[in-house]
Amino acid sequence: MSDSQARTFQIDFMGKRLIAMVLSAIVLAAALGSLALQGLNLGLDFTGGSLVEVKLAEKVDPQTVRGYLVEAGFTNGTVQTFGSDEDLLIRVPPQEELGIAGQVGLGDEIFVALATQYPGIVLQQSNYVGPAVGDELAEDGGLALLTALLVVMLYILFRFTKQFSVGAVVALAHDVIIVLGCFSIFGWTFDLTVLAALLAVIGYSLNDTIVVSDRIRENFRRARRGSPVEIINEALNQTLGRTLVTSLTTLFVLLALLFAGGEVIRGFATALSIGVVIGTYSSIYVAANVLLVMNISREDLLVPEPEQDGNEDGSFP
Amino acid sequence: MRNDETNSQGTGEPGSTLLGAPSRRGPMNVFPAWKYTLIALVCALGLIYAAPNVFQPDAAVQVRALDGDSAVGAADRAQITSALAQADIGVIGLEDDGNSLIVRLAQEGAQLSARELIAETVNADSVDYVVALAQAPTTPQWLQDLGGKPMSLGLDLFGGAHFLLQVNMEDYIAGVVDNSAEGMRDTLIDGRIRFLPSRNWIDGQTISIGFRDDETREEAKTALVDYQDFLVQEREVAGDFILRFTLTEDKIRALEDRAISQNLTSLRNRVNELGVSEPQVQRLGRSRIVVDLPGIQDSARAKEILNKFANLEFRLEALPRARKSQIETYEYEGRMQDIMRRNIVTGNNVQDAQQSYDPETSQPQVSIELDNEGGRKMHASTKDNIGRSMAILFIEQKPRVRQLVRDGETIEEYYTVEERRLISVATIQAALGFSFRITGLGLREAQDLALLLRAGALAAPMYIVEERTVGAQLGDENIRRGWQSVAIGFALVLAFMIFYYRGFGLAANVALTANLTLLVAIMSILGATLTLPGIAGIVLTVGMAVDANVLIFSRIREELKNHPPQMAIQAGFDRALLTITDANVTTFFVAIILLSIGSGPVRGFAVTLAVGIVTSMFTAILVTRALVNLIYGGRKLESIKI
């Protein structure tokens, strides 16, 4: 296989940057629109309430189960299958009139009510989140996202330049909004594990963006001629092989999680899979695009000579 | 390319490598022997400390003394052995670590029945032992001697219940202020110090007492010198001389700490009786407590026990001449019973309480033993009141939540409803001492009361704000699925790397395996708890760890266009290093943020992510390099396949 050394890419990425920009804008608008109009299907972690997962001996119609629950006095619960037809998920919103003790015990009561109808029923999990805790988790989650973005921005500012810093953060925000938008558009449940996945998306996409940025910086410093568009194109092509291989291996393991990991981890795997695809795209088109928009030039990237005293600045006006 | 100069490290400053091709000196891509040894040593250590996770634990039953310190007696031990032998339950080992006895069972299916049997045997007369289901590690002795231990499994993998309790500090502090005000009033009355009558002594955390003149106020100040939790100030308002007692912020914090630690103690005692081998009760933040009960079978019961806030008060029957302000009236067996407001002794003075049966009536009863102070008080009060009735008041607090609209925002307010009822009114036949019995309760009530009195009272009311219970079956399924995804993901990545990078892929795969081993080893050494999101983190680490290798390899490919193989390998590693560091450092930041802000599943994921970044940097940079050096380094290469 001697083809390996010839495997280089000559794709004019930046030539199509206007198309990419329009595409990103449309997708972002759709995501933001859905988030604004439809919002997120927040999970128990953030809304509070009770959730019971049971495994039945045989396949049962969720509507029948709901009927039994209504008979037993639980009127505002939702019943849905979870993974397989024998697994049911029952969600009940917070019940103010029950009092804390009653609310906490709700899961057990539901299970007992079902157990009289279905012998052989197994309690898989029962969760209760108080309203105050739900709000806190949501607040902490938002705070974690913003802190992550801020720290990343500062680190890149310190290691690179402000153009790269802005580029990376715009790329990350782009990825996070689109993943959130997917969860909003498809009505998938957004819970704590999905939030963790979102932060992992930040980590992953950042990784990608930095690798690309690193190469762009190196090429700018080395190149004696060539327009920024040409230099960036070259860097993107040089890193494309690596970008694709890493995305591919990461997608491999995510697919393993998605198909073998079970229902509990599905949201996590879904969010990350989307994030990896979008993150790969954004490190090519969004981050690099911002550099061009912000007029990156070779002068911005010259290394300050540490040996030469009195010339700490290193950049020319 | 060999040269005599010994610059074998060969780490030139980045940037210089691409200029003059043959100018490099020394054998290229060769590590000194110590470096290979060190890397091999780290990997070997990783293997040793990851190994304990491979051994499947035995199903076991743990028996430990209720007081927590004493060992299981030899007689009890013999009884356990014979009872299990009689019931034909196979035992493969008995171990005593000084605190508890671990009974290893031959079959996992016998675990529940073995626990029942052992509990019946050792707790036949009174509850002396906690009998809990447990998993006994089967780590070989030599690994244990080296400090090797498996990762503990989180509740989502092991099954169990997690509770988050909120301590109602406002109520507690208000209660402290209230009690102090009552005490001050009593002290002043006893010392015949006249104070001005007032309806509102208490305003938030401040108690204000008015006096007619300055001398009386000075006198009162001396009399009330014991109330050191309060900041004392003097004020003159409209001719009255006011003494103001205010709880300072420091004092409130100290009171909260005291309340929390008393609650923790009480909760630990309660939880101890639930039959869980490794219960965890910890403070979280300023006013919260986390309770983790791995492997608990009956979470509804756990909830009942945690949520219960019950106490007893022993009071004398009110005599007809008692003033109205001194008495309280409760219904008892269909009639109204007047009792004194003042109590003789409360549940706080109970040293031990056991539920048993009255030998005559077979009705459930609670035998109570008081501490010194309680016994003395009880004796003093009863010896002068023979023939008078004594009432036992059962006080239970039930947590409630209500919604309020404040400033246009709906907020939840937690509060407690107190239920008081007389459970017994009996004539004092003789002076009571340290121990006596209470009858008049149902079986469940008697059991709960005994447990709660034994465990000690809670200083401040609490309520559950979060519960997560995972059934054992789902736990098993989660583990199986988790490891399955690790295996599939790992296999896919290994196959791809071999297919795509050939010999270098093999080196990367060895590094990846070392990475997974080190990751598991470090998590085990840190004593981290493995959760399902944690497994997801491991899977993700596997996927992303190859990134560093991919970066290096694709760089080597590029360098091969302009340089001879050895030079290209050297330059590839050197150039990629900076990029790898930058990329990993930022991801590491994200992991740390997750760790510090996130909770529950987020933290589990963050820990593996953070550890994974460290191990993958080590393996990609050093292990891969060492392997590539061993395979290709120091010899003449015409071409390499990558």
Interface residues (C-beta under 8 A of the other chain):
Chain A: M1 S4 Q5 R7 E53 K55 E96 G99 I100 A101 Q103 V104 G105 G107 D108 V122 L123 Q124 Q125 S126 N127 Y128 V129 G130 P131 A132 V133 L137 D140 G141 L143 A144 T147 A148 V151 V152 Y155 I156 R159 L192 T193 L195 A196 L199 A200 I202 G203 Y204 L206 N207 I210 V211 D214 R215 Q238 T239 G241 R242 V245 T246 L248 T249 T250 L251 F252 V253 L254 L255 A256 L257 A260 G261 G262 V264 I265 F268 A269 L272
Chain B: D156 L164 Q166 S299 A300 K303 N307 K398 P399 R400 V401 R402 Q403 E412 Y414 V417 Y463 I464 V465 E466 E467 R468 T469 V470 G471 Q473 L474 E477 N478 R481 G482 Q484 S485 V486 I488 G489 F490 L492 V493 F496 M497 Y500 R502 L532 P533 A536 V539 L540 V542 G543 M544 V546 D547 V550 L551 S554 R557 E558 L560 K561 L578 T579 D582 A583 N584 V585 T586 T587 F589 V590 A591 I593 L594 I597 G598 S599 G600 P601 V602 F605 A606 L609 K641 I642
